[in-house]
Every structure is written in structure tokens, then in C-alpha cells.
């Protein structure tokens, strides 16, 4: 049986990793062994970062809504509960946009929620 060394496949794999590592520092960019470790670690951080991004935005939106409610004299936890009972299907992202860009509309939404028990 003929021996297959796989040189062309290995060369292609190494080239792919080096191409992905453009912009990395020192030998992480030019060598395969260190570059592959950096490539795998970067992929791990990217995976975790995609999950953290969702948490960070939710925290940002709640902070914006809470700040807008404090100006009115209300608390986020109380108003959020009233929004749930009023069956108002508006998400935190859009509420924070209303609070920043359209405070009059946001105040009306809060008034509607206040009327609910």
C-alpha cells in the first residue's frame, strides 16, 4: 500500500490558521503551533463574549429605563410588575429607546402602567 503523507492538506490547514491570525502579535501571527493555540483561545473568548453581550445589553436597557423612571419618581421594579399585569408587550430595548428619544411617549406608557393594579 502506498504511504500518504498529507503534506498538501497540512499546508492548507496551516495557511488557513495563519490567514485567520492576521493582526496577532509576535509569533502568534507567523507560526502555526503558537498561532493555532491563539486561534483556539480567541474562538473560545468569542463564544463566551456572544453570551455576555446579551447580558450587557439587558443591563444597559434596564439602567436607562430605571434612570428615566427615577426622574418621574418611580422605581423600575414596581413599574415592570405593573407592565406585566397590564399585558403591555413592549421589550426593554424599545422602552429604553422611548425613554431616551421620546420621553413624552415613555411618560404616557408609564401612566398607562400606573393605572393597572
C-alpha positions in Angstrom: 0.0 0.0 0.0 1.2 3.5 -0.8 2.1 5.8 2.0 0.2 9.1 2.0 2.0 11.9 3.9 -0.7 14.6 3.6 1.7 17.5 3.0 -0.7 19.5 0.9 -3.6 19.1 3.4 -1.3 20.2 6.3 0.0 23.1 4.3 -3.6 24.2 3.5 -4.5 23.9 7.2 -1.5 25.9 8.3 -2.2 28.6 5.7 -5.8 28.8 6.9 -4.7 29.4 10.5 -2.1 31.9 9.6 -4.6 33.8 7.5 -7.0 33.9 10.4 -4.3 35.2 12.7 -3.6 38.4 10.9 -3.2 41.2 13.4 -2.0 38.9 16.2 1.2 39.8 18.0 4.7 38.2 17.6 4.9 34.5 16.7 1.1 34.0 17.1 0.8 35.5 13.7 3.6 33.8 11.8 4.0 30.3 13.3 1.4 27.5 13.2 1.9 26.0 16.6 1.6 29.1 18.7 -0.8 30.6 16.2 -3.2 27.7 16.4 -3.3 28.0 20.2 -4.1 31.7 19.9 -6.7 30.9 17.3 -8.5 28.4 19.5 -8.3 30.7 22.5 -9.8 33.6 20.5 -12.6 31.4 19.4 -13.3 30.5 23.0 -13.4 34.1 24.0 -15.6 35.0 21.1 -18.1 32.2 22.1 -18.2 33.5 25.7 -18.4 37.1 24.5 -21.5 36.4 22.4 -23.3 35.2 25.6 -22.0 38.2 27.7 -23.1 40.6 25.1 -26.8 39.7 25.7 -26.3 40.2 29.4 -24.6 43.5 29.0 -27.3 45.0 26.7 -30.1 43.9 29.0 -28.3 45.5 31.9 -27.8 48.7 29.8 -31.5 48.8 28.9 -32.7 48.3 32.5 -30.3 51.1 33.6 -31.7 53.5 31.1 -35.3 52.7 31.9 -34.5 53.0 35.6 -32.9 56.4 35.2 -35.8 57.7 33.2 -38.2 56.4 35.9 -36.3 58.0 38.7 -36.8 61.4 37.1 -40.6 60.7 37.3 -40.3 59.4 40.8 -41.0 55.8 40.1 -39.0 52.6 40.6 -38.2 50.1 37.9 -39.2 47.0 39.8 -42.7 48.4 40.6 -43.4 49.7 37.1 -42.1 46.5 35.5 -44.6 44.5 37.6 -47.4 46.8 36.5 -46.4 46.5 32.9 -46.7 42.7 33.2 -50.2 43.0 34.8 -51.2 45.4 32.1 -50.1 42.9 29.4 -48.0 45.5 27.7 -45.9 43.6 25.2 -43.0 46.1 24.8 -39.5 44.9 25.4 -36.7 46.6 27.4 -34.8 47.6 24.3 -37.7 49.6 22.9 -38.6 51.0 26.3 -35.1 52.3 26.7 -35.2 53.9 23.2 -38.5 55.6 24.1 -37.0 56.8 27.4 -34.0 58.4 25.6 -35.5 59.7 22.4 -39.2 60.2 23.1 -39.7 61.0 26.8 -43.3 62.2 26.4 -44.3 58.8 24.9 -42.4 57.0 27.6 -44.3 59.0 30.3 -47.6 58.0 28.7 -46.6 54.4 28.7 -45.7 54.7 32.4 -49.1 56.4 33.1 -50.9 53.5 31.4 -49.0 51.1 33.6 -49.7 53.0 36.8 -53.5 52.7 36.2 -53.2 48.9 36.5 -53.3 47.2 39.9 
